[in-house]
Amino acid sequence: MEIFHNLAFGFEHALTMQNLMFCAIGCVVGTLVGLLPGLGPLATISLLLPLTYSIPTTGALIMLAGIYYGAQYGDSVSAITMKIPHASSIVACIDGYQMTLKGKTGLALFTAGVSSFIGGTVAIVVLAALAPALGEVALMFGPADYAALMMFGFMCVSFVTTGSLLDGLAVCMLGVLLGQIGTDINSGVQRYTLNFASLVDGVGLVSVALGCFGIAEITKNLDEHSERTPFSGKIHLMPTWPEFKRIIPSALRGSAVGSFLGILPGGGPSIAQFAAYALDKKFSKYKDEIGHGAIEGVAGQAAADEAASRTSFIPLMSIGIPENAVMALMMGAFIIKGIQPGPNMIKEHAELFWGLVASMWVGNCFLLILNVPLVRYWLSVFKIPYNVLFPAILFFCCVGTYSVNNSLDDMFITATFGLMGYLMMRLGLEPAPLLLGFILGPMLEENFRRALLLSRGSFSIFVTRPISGTLFGLIALFIAWQVYSFVRDSKKRAAARKAPPPAEVPIPVAPE
Amino acid sequence: MNDRHLLKGLFLIAVSLAFGLGSFKYQMGHFERAGPGLFPLLVSSVLFLIGAAIVVRSYFDEKEPMYFNLKNIALILGSLVGFALASLYINMIVGILLLVFLSTVAGTSYSVWRNVKIAAVLIAIAFAFKDGLGLQLPLY
């Protein structure tokens, strides 16, 4: 029973007074900031990242993980009560908001809280069992395999987050190019620094993240001129026993789906929610009610959301490759703290790894006993008008950027990325894959160069090795499928244009 | 011309050219021993191809005008740059005042008295950061 031994070891580290405190602070602050309009998990983490600089490594990472699932929970709260999803809780809006309309807000929030707890617990068992095993596999990876895996990840993330392979890949490549700015580690040549001293060490992760997600998001909200009406209904949290019984099967289903989808490249909370919701719609005992405010519609997706957000740590910590933008940001935080995530991390920093795993469960408990009962107080955040809120968020963006290097020059870089993020948003390019490309870019270059060095300049190394060969095969298949479906669609469209237009065409709304 | 898809493709092509042509300044080496310019050149070539594909695709897609509100983004970026310059040459308290009073012009309503209150709270928070968390903010 090695798992239990390891978990017990982890709890020893997670349950120290200091780490408990960091975990609690992370959960609370994450929930609070995650509730703010326009700040999803990505913006929340990058905004709060500088807070962790002065904290010891284990504590800092525990706190960051807490911020992450706190933000995730805050996000679902704003989705349920006001139908304001950020990036991650689109599904919670459907049945969650329907329940609010029926006056069952408390029940919906309780369901989301308990299901998240169940999902998180299942995912942690999966994480503890699978991560070390996968780490063993990762030790067989050569540079060519790593390069192939990263490109495969780009492909999956591009497709999943933007729905359009071309757009997503373009944004990934843009991120890779931005990652090139700075000193080349192999030759010592300064690339693309334009002779700015502040660019010699490369563009700061916090500048990119705050610019593309924080500042661009604020400007977008300002463009929309929308003032939100705060939620003012009553919240009655405790469910009846029959209601409680309905939560469990759905939450367990969601946990299983979420745990599985969280591990796959490009996977993560968003896609897991949709899958769990679809599954409940097919197999739940109350499937007819789903869509009109059913408990199952909230429970399944909340469990999947939480489970996937935990298991998405598996590829990061065992292979060292983040599988989505949030994990890329986490990896950046690990590296800032001097920890290189990957197969060696579990062995060399065992107390960190198992402490983090155990703290995730502790964070689960905090969310359940601290944040769920306090939810009505959290909601008062929404009473602050946006005209007051946004200068404050801007100020925190400034402090966050400044405190990385205590340098005001970094502010100009953040502002530049704010412009770029806004431009991309208006061009219809989703900026999330940029972060993945930015973090993985230098690693991709390193592995690419090393693979070619080993093969004496021959590209056959990428195809002949079993792991990288398989991955590139999958990539080729995927591209072929995309080209095929594009040709098919444009033929269909050409045919539709020739036919007389139907009376009412639903106007497609581009996802922002 | 104001078509979002076309502009998207052109934007990507422009970025790829900026990085791709820039990479010729650095040593290329050859595949066996890649120089610092090789990888950026490869990546920008891929980006160029993607941009070109998006431009081509835009002729098949429905045209969609691009929305761009110059006023708000200019105000926000201006207030950020103003904050940095004021903090650099005067001090951060002036920077905070500038940030609050300039950025709120982009909001739905403007109130001097409200801005005074926001600025006061933010300055208090800044002092808390400096004295409580030990951040080295050049407040005065």
Interface residues (C-beta under 8 A of the other chain):
Chain A: L51 S54 L166 D167 L169 A170 M173 L174 V176 L177 Q180 D184 N186 S187 V189 R191 Y192 I215 I218 T219 L222 D223 H225 E227 Y386 N387 V388 F390 P391 A392 L394 F395 C397 C398 V399 Y402 S403 N406 L408 D409 M411 F412 T414 A415 G418 L419 Y422 L423 R426 L427 G428 L429 G441 E445 F448 R449 L452 L453 R456 G457 S458 F459 F486 S490 R493 P508 A510
Chain B: R4 H5 L7 K8 F11 L12 V15 S16 F19 G22 S23 Y26 Q27 H30 F31 E32 R33 A34 G35 P36 G37 F39 P40 V43 S44 V46 L47 I50 G51 A53 I54 R57 F60 E62 E64 M66 Y67 F68 N69 N72 I73 I76 L77 S79 L80 V81 F83 A84 S87 L88 G95 I96 L99 V100 S103 T104 A106 G107 T108 S109 R114 N115 I118 V121 L122 I125 A126 F129 L133 G134 L135 Q136 L137
